[in-house]
Amino acid sequence: MEDFNQLMKVRFEKLNRLRELEINPYPYEYEQTHKSKEIKENFEQLEKQAVS
């Protein structure tokens, strides 16, 4: 259990260091390919398409 506690301590230290450097430790990014309006307008056609 001591090893686990030490591991968590190190991880929190690293996390805090990233935050001090103003680096988002949990970055996210996604590319928008469709808008909900388009999906709603084309729902019937889209529903018939196979999804991989």
C-alpha positions as a Markdown table, in Angstrom:
| # | Residue | x | y | z |
|---|---|---|---|---|
| 1 | Met | 0.0 | 0.0 | 0.0 |
| 2 | Glu | 2.9 | 2.3 | 0.7 |
| 3 | Asp | 4.1 | 1.9 | -2.9 |
| 4 | Phe | 0.7 | 2.9 | -4.2 |
| 5 | Asn | 0.6 | 6.0 | -1.9 |
| 6 | Gln | 4.0 | 7.0 | -3.1 |
| 7 | Leu | 3.0 | 6.5 | -6.7 |
| 8 | Met | -0.1 | 8.7 | -6.2 |
| 9 | Lys | 2.0 | 11.4 | -4.5 |
| 10 | Val | 4.3 | 11.5 | -7.5 |
| 11 | Arg | 1.5 | 11.7 | -10.0 |
| 12 | Phe | -0.2 | 14.6 | -8.1 |
| 13 | Glu | 3.1 | 16.4 | -8.0 |
| 14 | Lys | 3.5 | 16.0 | -11.8 |
| 15 | Leu | -0.1 | 17.1 | -12.3 |
| 16 | Asn | 0.4 | 20.2 | -10.2 |
| 17 | Arg | 3.6 | 21.0 | -12.1 |
| 18 | Leu | 1.8 | 20.9 | -15.4 |
| 19 | Arg | -0.9 | 23.2 | -14.0 |
| 20 | Glu | 1.8 | 25.6 | -12.7 |
| 21 | Leu | 3.1 | 25.8 | -16.2 |
| 22 | Glu | -0.4 | 26.5 | -17.4 |
| 23 | Ile | -0.5 | 23.3 | -19.4 |
| 24 | Asn | -3.9 | 21.5 | -19.5 |
| 25 | Pro | -3.1 | 18.0 | -18.2 |
| 26 | Tyr | -6.3 | 16.7 | -19.9 |
| 27 | Pro | -6.3 | 18.3 | -23.3 |
| 28 | Tyr | -9.1 | 17.6 | -25.7 |
| 29 | Glu | -9.7 | 18.4 | -29.3 |
| 30 | Tyr | -12.1 | 17.1 | -31.9 |
| 31 | Glu | -12.9 | 18.0 | -35.4 |
| 32 | Gln | -16.6 | 18.8 | -36.1 |
| 33 | Thr | -17.7 | 17.0 | -39.2 |
| 34 | His | -21.5 | 17.5 | -39.0 |
| 35 | Lys | -23.9 | 19.8 | -37.4 |
| 36 | Ser | -27.0 | 18.6 | -35.5 |
| 37 | Lys | -29.2 | 20.6 | -37.9 |
| 38 | Glu | -27.9 | 18.6 | -40.9 |
| 39 | Ile | -28.4 | 15.3 | -39.0 |
| 40 | Lys | -32.0 | 16.1 | -38.1 |
| 41 | Glu | -32.8 | 17.2 | -41.7 |
| 42 | Asn | -31.3 | 14.1 | -43.2 |
| 43 | Phe | -32.3 | 11.6 | -40.5 |
| 44 | Glu | -34.4 | 9.3 | -42.6 |
| 45 | Gln | -31.7 | 9.0 | -45.3 |
| 46 | Leu | -29.0 | 8.6 | -42.7 |
| 47 | Glu | -30.9 | 5.9 | -40.7 |
| 48 | Lys | -30.8 | 3.6 | -43.8 |
| 49 | Gln | -27.0 | 3.8 | -44.0 |
| 50 | Ala | -24.8 | 1.1 | -42.6 |
| 51 | Val | -22.4 | 2.2 | -39.9 |
| 52 | Ser | -18.9 | 0.7 | -39.6 |
